[in-house]
Amino acid sequence: MGALCTALADVPGTIIHKRNGLIISTILIFLTALGTGLLLPYTPALTVWVGLCSFFYSMLLIYGNRGGNIGVGASW
């Protein structure tokens, strides 16, 4: 699942941008999974967490196609 989510950030561009996109995508996927797993027993907190993550990841689209793809991959 992690490989599928980080593959979205691997769009054409310079090698530095690809590397940074994959690192950021991996970190965001880890933090999202960790937060969701820890908040699973607490439904109200989980609802707020999912809402905040959805908002933050949709705002990544401001950084262009790669940022939008990172947001989509991290929100899965």
PDB file with one MODEL, atoms N, CA, C and O in Angstrom:
MODEL        1
ATOM      1  N   MET A   1       0.819  -1.190   0.000  1.00  0.00           N
ATOM      2  CA  MET A   1       0.000   0.000   0.000  1.00  0.00           C
ATOM      3  C   MET A   1       0.867   1.259   0.000  1.00  0.00           C
ATOM      4  O   MET A   1       0.545   2.234  -0.679  1.00  0.00           O
ATOM      5  N   GLY A   2       1.959   1.242   0.755  1.00  0.00           N
ATOM      6  CA  GLY A   2       2.847   2.393   0.787  1.00  0.00           C
ATOM      7  C   GLY A   2       3.491   2.657  -0.559  1.00  0.00           C
ATOM      8  O   GLY A   2       3.647   3.811  -0.959  1.00  0.00           O
ATOM      9  N   ALA A   3       3.869   1.592  -1.265  1.00  0.00           N
ATOM     10  CA  ALA A   3       4.481   1.764  -2.584  1.00  0.00           C
ATOM     11  C   ALA A   3       3.474   2.338  -3.572  1.00  0.00           C
ATOM     12  O   ALA A   3       3.831   3.144  -4.432  1.00  0.00           O
ATOM     13  N   LEU A   4       2.232   1.927  -3.450  1.00  0.00           N
ATOM     14  CA  LEU A   4       1.198   2.454  -4.329  1.00  0.00           C
ATOM     15  C   LEU A   4       0.962   3.940  -4.069  1.00  0.00           C
ATOM     16  O   LEU A   4       0.791   4.715  -5.010  1.00  0.00           O
ATOM     17  N   CYS A   5       0.952   4.335  -2.811  1.00  0.00           N
ATOM     18  CA  CYS A   5       0.700   5.736  -2.463  1.00  0.00           C
ATOM     19  C   CYS A   5       1.875   6.635  -2.835  1.00  0.00           C
ATOM     20  O   CYS A   5       1.667   7.759  -3.291  1.00  0.00           O
ATOM     21  N   THR A   6       3.089   6.166  -2.652  1.00  0.00           N
ATOM     22  CA  THR A   6       4.230   7.007  -2.996  1.00  0.00           C
ATOM     23  C   THR A   6       4.478   7.051  -4.500  1.00  0.00           C
ATOM     24  O   THR A   6       5.134   7.971  -4.987  1.00  0.00           O
ATOM     25  N   ALA A   7       3.970   6.084  -5.232  1.00  0.00           N
ATOM     26  CA  ALA A   7       4.158   6.082  -6.687  1.00  0.00           C
ATOM     27  C   ALA A   7       3.468   7.281  -7.334  1.00  0.00           C
ATOM     28  O   ALA A   7       3.883   7.723  -8.406  1.00  0.00           O
ATOM     29  N   LEU A   8       2.442   7.804  -6.713  1.00  0.00           N
ATOM     30  CA  LEU A   8       1.751   8.970  -7.271  1.00  0.00           C
ATOM     31  C   LEU A   8       2.643  10.201  -7.308  1.00  0.00           C
ATOM     32  O   LEU A   8       2.460  11.071  -8.160  1.00  0.00           O
ATOM     33  N   ALA A   9       3.604  10.287  -6.399  1.00  0.00           N
ATOM     34  CA  ALA A   9       4.490  11.451  -6.352  1.00  0.00           C
ATOM     35  C   ALA A   9       5.621  11.353  -7.371  1.00  0.00           C
ATOM     36  O   ALA A   9       6.380  12.309  -7.535  1.00  0.00           O
ATOM     37  N   ASP A  10       5.746  10.244  -8.041  1.00  0.00           N
ATOM     38  CA  ASP A  10       6.847  10.029  -8.975  1.00  0.00           C
ATOM     39  C   ASP A  10       6.437  10.446 -10.383  1.00  0.00           C
ATOM     40  O   ASP A  10       6.302   9.608 -11.274  1.00  0.00           O
ATOM     41  N   VAL A  11       6.238  11.753 -10.574  1.00  0.00           N
ATOM     42  CA  VAL A  11       5.894  12.303 -11.884  1.00  0.00           C
ATOM     43  C   VAL A  11       7.155  12.886 -12.510  1.00  0.00           C
ATOM     44  O   VAL A  11       8.129  13.135 -11.799  1.00  0.00           O
ATOM     45  N   PRO A  12       7.164  13.111 -13.827  1.00  0.00           N
ATOM     46  CA  PRO A  12       8.371  13.634 -14.475  1.00  0.00           C
ATOM     47  C   PRO A  12       8.831  14.962 -13.880  1.00  0.00           C
ATOM     48  O   PRO A  12       8.022  15.826 -13.542  1.00  0.00           O
ATOM     49  N   GLY A  13      10.133  15.100 -13.764  1.00  0.00           N
ATOM     50  CA  GLY A  13      10.740  16.312 -13.230  1.00  0.00           C
ATOM     51  C   GLY A  13      12.193  16.046 -12.891  1.00  0.00           C
ATOM     52  O   GLY A  13      12.745  15.006 -13.248  1.00  0.00           O
ATOM     53  N   THR A  14      12.801  16.987 -12.207  1.00  0.00           N
ATOM     54  CA  THR A  14      14.200  16.811 -11.836  1.00  0.00           C
ATOM     55  C   THR A  14      14.319  15.749 -10.747  1.00  0.00           C
ATOM     56  O   THR A  14      13.363  15.478 -10.021  1.00  0.00           O
ATOM     57  N   ILE A  15      15.485  15.162 -10.646  1.00  0.00           N
ATOM     58  CA  ILE A  15      15.702  14.090  -9.682  1.00  0.00           C
ATOM     59  C   ILE A  15      15.584  14.601  -8.251  1.00  0.00           C
ATOM     60  O   ILE A  15      15.167  13.857  -7.363  1.00  0.00           O
ATOM     61  N   ILE A  16      15.946  15.859  -8.016  1.00  0.00           N
ATOM     62  CA  ILE A  16      15.834  16.436  -6.675  1.00  0.00           C
ATOM     63  C   ILE A  16      14.363  16.559  -6.278  1.00  0.00           C
ATOM     64  O   ILE A  16      13.997  16.228  -5.151  1.00  0.00           O
ATOM     65  N   HIS A  17      13.520  17.032  -7.196  1.00  0.00           N
ATOM     66  CA  HIS A  17      12.100  17.158  -6.900  1.00  0.00           C
ATOM     67  C   HIS A  17      11.451  15.790  -6.709  1.00  0.00           C
ATOM     68  O   HIS A  17      10.575  15.633  -5.860  1.00  0.00           O
ATOM     69  N   LYS A  18      11.872  14.810  -7.486  1.00  0.00           N
ATOM     70  CA  LYS A  18      11.344  13.453  -7.311  1.00  0.00           C
ATOM     71  C   LYS A  18      11.707  12.909  -5.936  1.00  0.00           C
ATOM     72  O   LYS A  18      10.859  12.355  -5.236  1.00  0.00           O
ATOM     73  N   ARG A  19      12.976  13.069  -5.552  1.00  0.00           N
ATOM     74  CA  ARG A  19      13.429  12.574  -4.255  1.00  0.00           C
ATOM     75  C   ARG A  19      12.677  13.247  -3.121  1.00  0.00           C
ATOM     76  O   ARG A  19      12.200  12.579  -2.204  1.00  0.00           O
ATOM     77  N   ASN A  20      12.570  14.568  -3.179  1.00  0.00           N
ATOM     78  CA  ASN A  20      11.864  15.297  -2.126  1.00  0.00           C
ATOM     79  C   ASN A  20      10.390  14.902  -2.061  1.00  0.00           C
ATOM     80  O   ASN A  20       9.827  14.764  -0.975  1.00  0.00           O
ATOM     81  N   GLY A  21       9.777  14.723  -3.210  1.00  0.00           N
ATOM     82  CA  GLY A  21       8.375  14.310  -3.244  1.00  0.00           C
ATOM     83  C   GLY A  21       8.164  12.936  -2.633  1.00  0.00           C
ATOM     84  O   GLY A  21       7.202  12.727  -1.893  1.00  0.00           O
ATOM     85  N   LEU A  22       9.048  12.002  -2.933  1.00  0.00           N
ATOM     86  CA  LEU A  22       8.914  10.660  -2.365  1.00  0.00           C
ATOM     87  C   LEU A  22       9.167  10.654  -0.861  1.00  0.00           C
ATOM     88  O   LEU A  22       8.497   9.925  -0.130  1.00  0.00           O
ATOM     89  N   ILE A  23      10.115  11.447  -0.389  1.00  0.00           N
ATOM     90  CA  ILE A  23      10.391  11.517   1.052  1.00  0.00           C
ATOM     91  C   ILE A  23       9.207  12.142   1.792  1.00  0.00           C
ATOM     92  O   ILE A  23       8.770  11.628   2.822  1.00  0.00           O
ATOM     93  N   ILE A  24       8.701  13.238   1.269  1.00  0.00           N
ATOM     94  CA  ILE A  24       7.559  13.902   1.909  1.00  0.00           C
ATOM     95  C   ILE A  24       6.332  13.002   1.886  1.00  0.00           C
ATOM     96  O   ILE A  24       5.599  12.920   2.872  1.00  0.00           O
ATOM     97  N   SER A  25       6.107  12.333   0.771  1.00  0.00           N
ATOM     98  CA  SER A  25       4.973  11.422   0.666  1.00  0.00           C
ATOM     99  C   SER A  25       5.070  10.290   1.679  1.00  0.00           C
ATOM    100  O   SER A  25       4.074   9.938   2.312  1.00  0.00           O
ATOM    101  N   THR A  26       6.244   9.724   1.837  1.00  0.00           N
ATOM    102  CA  THR A  26       6.433   8.640   2.799  1.00  0.00           C
ATOM    103  C   THR A  26       6.187   9.115   4.226  1.00  0.00           C
ATOM    104  O   THR A  26       5.548   8.415   5.011  1.00  0.00           O
ATOM    105  N   ILE A  27       6.683  10.286   4.562  1.00  0.00           N
ATOM    106  CA  ILE A  27       6.494  10.829   5.916  1.00  0.00           C
ATOM    107  C   ILE A  27       5.018  11.114   6.185  1.00  0.00           C
ATOM    108  O   ILE A  27       4.511  10.790   7.259  1.00  0.00           O
ATOM    109  N   LEU A  28       4.326  11.719   5.217  1.00  0.00           N
ATOM    110  CA  LEU A  28       2.919  12.035   5.417  1.00  0.00           C
ATOM    111  C   LEU A  28       2.058  10.779   5.522  1.00  0.00           C
ATOM    112  O   LEU A  28       1.120  10.734   6.318  1.00  0.00           O
ATOM    113  N   ILE A  29       2.369   9.768   4.731  1.00  0.00           N
ATOM    114  CA  ILE A  29       1.623   8.510   4.817  1.00  0.00           C
ATOM    115  C   ILE A  29       1.832   7.874   6.183  1.00  0.00           C
ATOM    116  O   ILE A  29       0.882   7.367   6.780  1.00  0.00           O
ATOM    117  N   PHE A  30       3.067   7.893   6.685  1.00  0.00           N
ATOM    118  CA  PHE A  30       3.346   7.320   8.001  1.00  0.00           C
ATOM    119  C   PHE A  30       2.594   8.068   9.089  1.00  0.00           C
ATOM    120  O   PHE A  30       1.970   7.448   9.950  1.00  0.00           O
ATOM    121  N   LEU A  31       2.648   9.400   9.059  1.00  0.00           N
ATOM    122  CA  LEU A  31       1.983  10.191  10.097  1.00  0.00           C
ATOM    123  C   LEU A  31       0.464  10.032  10.047  1.00  0.00           C
ATOM    124  O   LEU A  31      -0.188   9.985  11.091  1.00  0.00           O
ATOM    125  N   THR A  32      -0.097   9.949   8.853  1.00  0.00           N
ATOM    126  CA  THR A  32      -1.536   9.754   8.723  1.00  0.00           C
ATOM    127  C   THR A  32      -1.954   8.393   9.262  1.00  0.00           C
ATOM    128  O   THR A  32      -2.942   8.291   9.989  1.00  0.00           O
ATOM    129  N   ALA A  33      -1.216   7.358   8.914  1.00  0.00           N
ATOM    130  CA  ALA A  33      -1.540   6.018   9.402  1.00  0.00           C
ATOM    131  C   ALA A  33      -1.360   5.920  10.915  1.00  0.00           C
ATOM    132  O   ALA A  33      -2.168   5.290  11.597  1.00  0.00           O
ATOM    133  N   LEU A  34      -0.315   6.533  11.436  1.00  0.00           N
ATOM    134  CA  LEU A  34      -0.077   6.514  12.880  1.00  0.00           C
ATOM    135  C   LEU A  34      -1.192   7.251  13.631  1.00  0.00           C
ATOM    136  O   LEU A  34      -1.739   6.732  14.604  1.00  0.00           O
ATOM    137  N   GLY A  35      -1.518   8.444  13.182  1.00  0.00           N
ATOM    138  CA  GLY A  35      -2.582   9.212  13.834  1.00  0.00           C
ATOM    139  C   GLY A  35      -3.924   8.514  13.762  1.00  0.00           C
ATOM    140  O   GLY A  35      -4.671   8.504  14.740  1.00  0.00           O
ATOM    141  N   THR A  36      -4.241   7.929  12.613  1.00  0.00           N
ATOM    142  CA  THR A  36      -5.508   7.217  12.471  1.00  0.00           C
ATOM    143  C   THR A  36      -5.548   5.993  13.367  1.00  0.00           C
ATOM    144  O   THR A  36      -6.574   5.716  13.989  1.00  0.00           O
ATOM    145  N   GLY A  37      -4.462   5.264  13.443  1.00  0.00           N
ATOM    146  CA  GLY A  37      -4.413   4.085  14.298  1.00  0.00           C
ATOM    147  C   GLY A  37      -4.536   4.420  15.774  1.00  0.00           C
ATOM    148  O   GLY A  37      -5.197   3.703  16.526  1.00  0.00           O
ATOM    149  N   LEU A  38      -3.902   5.510  16.189  1.00  0.00           N
ATOM    150  CA  LEU A  38      -3.973   5.896  17.599  1.00  0.00           C
ATOM    151  C   LEU A  38      -5.335   6.455  17.987  1.00  0.00           C
ATOM    152  O   LEU A  38      -5.770   6.290  19.127  1.00  0.00           O
ATOM    153  N   LEU A  39      -6.008   7.109  17.056  1.00  0.00           N
ATOM    154  CA  LEU A  39      -7.293   7.738  17.358  1.00  0.00           C
ATOM    155  C   LEU A  39      -8.491   6.856  17.028  1.00  0.00           C
ATOM    156  O   LEU A  39      -9.631   7.289  17.193  1.00  0.00           O
ATOM    157  N   LEU A  40      -8.265   5.651  16.575  1.00  0.00           N
ATOM    158  CA  LEU A  40      -9.358   4.770  16.179  1.00  0.00           C
ATOM    159  C   LEU A  40     -10.388   4.530  17.289  1.00  0.00           C
ATOM    160  O   LEU A  40     -11.580   4.507  16.984  1.00  0.00           O
ATOM    161  N   PRO A  41     -10.006   4.352  18.544  1.00  0.00           N
ATOM    162  CA  PRO A  41     -11.024   4.143  19.587  1.00  0.00           C
ATOM    163  C   PRO A  41     -11.824   5.396  19.951  1.00  0.00           C
ATOM    164  O   PRO A  41     -12.876   5.295  20.581  1.00  0.00           O
ATOM    165  N   TYR A  42     -11.340   6.557  19.565  1.00  0.00           N
ATOM    166  CA  TYR A  42     -11.984   7.828  19.934  1.00  0.00           C
ATOM    167  C   TYR A  42     -12.641   8.444  18.702  1.00  0.00           C
ATOM    168  O   TYR A  42     -12.002   9.181  17.952  1.00  0.00           O
ATOM    169  N   THR A  43     -13.905   8.140  18.504  1.00  0.00           N
ATOM    170  CA  THR A  43     -14.604   8.541  17.280  1.00  0.00           C
ATOM    171  C   THR A  43     -14.632  10.059  17.060  1.00  0.00           C
ATOM    172  O   THR A  43     -14.354  10.493  15.942  1.00  0.00           O
ATOM    173  N   PRO A  44     -14.951  10.888  18.060  1.00  0.00           N
ATOM    174  CA  PRO A  44     -14.958  12.343  17.792  1.00  0.00           C
ATOM    175  C   PRO A  44     -13.580  12.878  17.395  1.00  0.00           C
ATOM    176  O   PRO A  44     -13.469  13.704  16.489  1.00  0.00           O
ATOM    177  N   ALA A  45     -12.533  12.407  18.073  1.00  0.00           N
ATOM    178  CA  ALA A  45     -11.183  12.862  17.728  1.00  0.00           C
ATOM    179  C   ALA A  45     -10.778  12.359  16.346  1.00  0.00           C
ATOM    180  O   ALA A  45     -10.102  13.067  15.600  1.00  0.00           O
ATOM    181  N   LEU A  46     -11.188  11.147  16.008  1.00  0.00           N
ATOM    182  CA  LEU A  46     -10.877  10.596  14.684  1.00  0.00           C
ATOM    183  C   LEU A  46     -11.570  11.403  13.593  1.00  0.00           C
ATOM    184  O   LEU A  46     -11.003  11.625  12.523  1.00  0.00           O
ATOM    185  N   THR A  47     -12.794  11.839  13.865  1.00  0.00           N
ATOM    186  CA  THR A  47     -13.528  12.651  12.894  1.00  0.00           C
ATOM    187  C   THR A  47     -12.801  13.976  12.632  1.00  0.00           C
ATOM    188  O   THR A  47     -12.668  14.407  11.486  1.00  0.00           O
ATOM    189  N   VAL A  48     -12.340  14.606  13.696  1.00  0.00           N
ATOM    190  CA  VAL A  48     -11.593  15.856  13.544  1.00  0.00           C
ATOM    191  C   VAL A  48     -10.282  15.593  12.807  1.00  0.00           C
ATOM    192  O   VAL A  48      -9.899  16.377  11.938  1.00  0.00           O
ATOM    193  N   TRP A  49      -9.593  14.512  13.136  1.00  0.00           N
ATOM    194  CA  TRP A  49      -8.323  14.154  12.497  1.00  0.00           C
ATOM    195  C   TRP A  49      -8.503  13.964  10.990  1.00  0.00           C
ATOM    196  O   TRP A  49      -7.719  14.481  10.195  1.00  0.00           O
ATOM    197  N   VAL A  50      -9.534  13.223  10.608  1.00  0.00           N
ATOM    198  CA  VAL A  50      -9.776  12.976   9.184  1.00  0.00           C
ATOM    199  C   VAL A  50     -10.106  14.286   8.466  1.00  0.00           C
ATOM    200  O   VAL A  50      -9.655  14.512   7.343  1.00  0.00           O
ATOM    201  N   GLY A  51     -10.890  15.143   9.113  1.00  0.00           N
ATOM    202  CA  GLY A  51     -11.210  16.435   8.512  1.00  0.00           C
ATOM    203  C   GLY A  51      -9.989  17.320   8.332  1.00  0.00           C
ATOM    204  O   GLY A  51      -9.826  17.956   7.291  1.00  0.00           O
ATOM    205  N   LEU A  52      -9.125  17.362   9.348  1.00  0.00           N
ATOM    206  CA  LEU A  52      -7.902  18.167   9.253  1.00  0.00           C
ATOM    207  C   LEU A  52      -6.950  17.622   8.193  1.00  0.00           C
ATOM    208  O   LEU A  52      -6.364  18.384   7.424  1.00  0.00           O
ATOM    209  N   CYS A  53      -6.802  16.313   8.158  1.00  0.00           N
ATOM    210  CA  CYS A  53      -5.929  15.704   7.142  1.00  0.00           C
ATOM    211  C   CYS A  53      -6.462  15.972   5.740  1.00  0.00           C
ATOM    212  O   CYS A  53      -5.692  16.300   4.838  1.00  0.00           O
ATOM    213  N   SER A  54      -7.776  15.836   5.550  1.00  0.00           N
ATOM    214  CA  SER A  54      -8.367  16.084   4.237  1.00  0.00           C
ATOM    215  C   SER A  54      -8.143  17.532   3.802  1.00  0.00           C
ATOM    216  O   SER A  54      -7.802  17.790   2.648  1.00  0.00           O
ATOM    217  N   PHE A  55      -8.333  18.466   4.717  1.00  0.00           N
ATOM    218  CA  PHE A  55      -8.119  19.868   4.388  1.00  0.00           C
ATOM    219  C   PHE A  55      -6.656  20.138   4.047  1.00  0.00           C
ATOM    220  O   PHE A  55      -6.359  20.779   3.039  1.00  0.00           O
ATOM    221  N   PHE A  56      -5.748  19.653   4.880  1.00  0.00           N
ATOM    222  CA  PHE A  56      -4.323  19.894   4.661  1.00  0.00           C
ATOM    223  C   PHE A  56      -3.853  19.279   3.348  1.00  0.00           C
ATOM    224  O   PHE A  56      -3.109  19.914   2.600  1.00  0.00           O
ATOM    225  N   TYR A  57      -4.275  18.059   3.063  1.00  0.00           N
ATOM    226  CA  TYR A  57      -3.815  17.389   1.855  1.00  0.00           C
ATOM    227  C   TYR A  57      -4.418  18.011   0.601  1.00  0.00           C
ATOM    228  O   TYR A  57      -3.786  17.994  -0.456  1.00  0.00           O
ATOM    229  N   SER A  58      -5.617  18.553   0.697  1.00  0.00           N
ATOM    230  CA  SER A  58      -6.168  19.240  -0.468  1.00  0.00           C
ATOM    231  C   SER A  58      -5.455  20.566  -0.719  1.00  0.00           C
ATOM    232  O   SER A  58      -5.387  21.023  -1.861  1.00  0.00           O
ATOM    233  N   MET A  59      -4.920  21.192   0.339  1.00  0.00           N
ATOM    234  CA  MET A  59      -4.172  22.443   0.184  1.00  0.00           C
ATOM    235  C   MET A  59      -2.802  22.227  -0.452  1.00  0.00           C
ATOM    236  O   MET A  59      -2.179  23.191  -0.898  1.00  0.00           O
ATOM    237  N   LEU A  60      -2.324  20.998  -0.503  1.00  0.00           N
ATOM    238  CA  LEU A  60      -1.043  20.722  -1.146  1.00  0.00           C
ATOM    239  C   LEU A  60      -1.108  20.933  -2.666  1.00  0.00           C
ATOM    240  O   LEU A  60      -0.074  21.021  -3.328  1.00  0.00           O
ATOM    241  N   LEU A  61      -2.310  21.012  -3.204  1.00  0.00           N
ATOM    242  CA  LEU A  61      -2.459  21.236  -4.640  1.00  0.00           C
ATOM    243  C   LEU A  61      -1.906  22.584  -5.072  1.00  0.00           C
ATOM    244  O   LEU A  61      -1.637  22.784  -6.257  1.00  0.00           O
ATOM    245  N   ILE A  62      -1.731  23.505  -4.149  1.00  0.00           N
ATOM    246  CA  ILE A  62      -1.167  24.803  -4.480  1.00  0.00           C
ATOM    247  C   ILE A  62       0.271  24.672  -4.994  1.00  0.00           C
ATOM    248  O   ILE A  62       0.755  25.552  -5.706  1.00  0.00           O
ATOM    249  N   TYR A  63       0.945  23.593  -4.641  1.00  0.00           N
ATOM    250  CA  TYR A  63       2.326  23.362  -5.075  1.00  0.00           C
ATOM    251  C   TYR A  63       2.413  22.671  -6.431  1.00  0.00           C
ATOM    252  O   TYR A  63       3.502  22.284  -6.856  1.00  0.00           O
ATOM    253  N   GLY A  64       1.294  22.513  -7.109  1.00  0.00           N
ATOM    254  CA  GLY A  64       1.308  21.962  -8.453  1.00  0.00           C
ATOM    255  C   GLY A  64       0.898  20.504  -8.495  1.00  0.00           C
ATOM    256  O   GLY A  64       0.342  19.958  -7.542  1.00  0.00           O
ATOM    257  N   ASN A  65       1.189  19.893  -9.632  1.00  0.00           N
ATOM    258  CA  ASN A  65       0.770  18.515  -9.885  1.00  0.00           C
ATOM    259  C   ASN A  65       1.387  17.545  -8.889  1.00  0.00           C
ATOM    260  O   ASN A  65       0.699  16.660  -8.380  1.00  0.00           O
ATOM    261  N   ARG A  66       2.657  17.697  -8.608  1.00  0.00           N
ATOM    262  CA  ARG A  66       3.324  16.778  -7.674  1.00  0.00           C
ATOM    263  C   ARG A  66       2.736  16.922  -6.266  1.00  0.00           C
ATOM    264  O   ARG A  66       2.504  15.919  -5.592  1.00  0.00           O
ATOM    265  N   GLY A  67       2.495  18.142  -5.822  1.00  0.00           N
ATOM    266  CA  GLY A  67       1.901  18.364  -4.504  1.00  0.00           C
ATOM    267  C   GLY A  67       0.503  17.786  -4.407  1.00  0.00           C
ATOM    268  O   GLY A  67       0.138  17.204  -3.386  1.00  0.00           O
ATOM    269  N   GLY A  68      -0.273  17.941  -5.454  1.00  0.00           N
ATOM    270  CA  GLY A  68      -1.610  17.349  -5.476  1.00  0.00           C
ATOM    271  C   GLY A  68      -1.565  15.836  -5.419  1.00  0.00           C
ATOM    272  O   GLY A  68      -2.365  15.207  -4.725  1.00  0.00           O
ATOM    273  N   ASN A  69      -0.630  15.254  -6.148  1.00  0.00           N
ATOM    274  CA  ASN A  69      -0.484  13.793  -6.119  1.00  0.00           C
ATOM    275  C   ASN A  69      -0.017  13.301  -4.750  1.00  0.00           C
ATOM    276  O   ASN A  69      -0.436  12.235  -4.301  1.00  0.00           O
ATOM    277  N   ILE A  70       0.835  14.060  -4.093  1.00  0.00           N
ATOM    278  CA  ILE A  70       1.261  13.691  -2.745  1.00  0.00           C
ATOM    279  C   ILE A  70       0.052  13.741  -1.809  1.00  0.00           C
ATOM    280  O   ILE A  70      -0.112  12.851  -0.974  1.00  0.00           O
ATOM    281  N   GLY A  71      -0.779  14.745  -1.932  1.00  0.00           N
ATOM    282  CA  GLY A  71      -1.977  14.842  -1.103  1.00  0.00           C
ATOM    283  C   GLY A  71      -2.944  13.696  -1.328  1.00  0.00           C
ATOM    284  O   GLY A  71      -3.515  13.164  -0.376  1.00  0.00           O
ATOM    285  N   VAL A  72      -3.132  13.313  -2.582  1.00  0.00           N
ATOM    286  CA  VAL A  72      -4.012  12.187  -2.886  1.00  0.00           C
ATOM    287  C   VAL A  72      -3.440  10.897  -2.309  1.00  0.00           C
ATOM    288  O   VAL A  72      -4.172  10.098  -1.725  1.00  0.00           O
ATOM    289  N   GLY A  73      -2.145  10.692  -2.470  1.00  0.00           N
ATOM    290  CA  GLY A  73      -1.524   9.467  -1.952  1.00  0.00           C
ATOM    291  C   GLY A  73      -1.555   9.400  -0.437  1.00  0.00           C
ATOM    292  O   GLY A  73      -1.737   8.321   0.127  1.00  0.00           O
ATOM    293  N   ALA A  74      -1.382  10.521   0.227  1.00  0.00           N
ATOM    294  CA  ALA A  74      -1.378  10.518   1.688  1.00  0.00           C
ATOM    295  C   ALA A  74      -2.782  10.386   2.259  1.00  0.00           C
ATOM    296  O   ALA A  74      -2.939   9.924   3.389  1.00  0.00           O
ATOM    297  N   SER A  75      -3.790  10.775   1.519  1.00  0.00           N
ATOM    298  CA  SER A  75      -5.149  10.697   2.048  1.00  0.00           C
ATOM    299  C   SER A  75      -5.770   9.319   1.871  1.00  0.00           C
ATOM    300  O   SER A  75      -6.850   9.076   2.409  1.00  0.00           O
ATOM    301  N   TRP A  76      -5.143   8.417   1.147  1.00  0.00           N
ATOM    302  CA  TRP A  76      -5.687   7.067   1.011  1.00  0.00           C
ATOM    303  C   TRP A  76      -5.582   6.406   2.316  1.00  0.00           C
ATOM    304  O   TRP A  76      -5.979   5.249   2.456  1.00  0.00           O
TER     305      TRP A  76
ENDMDL
END
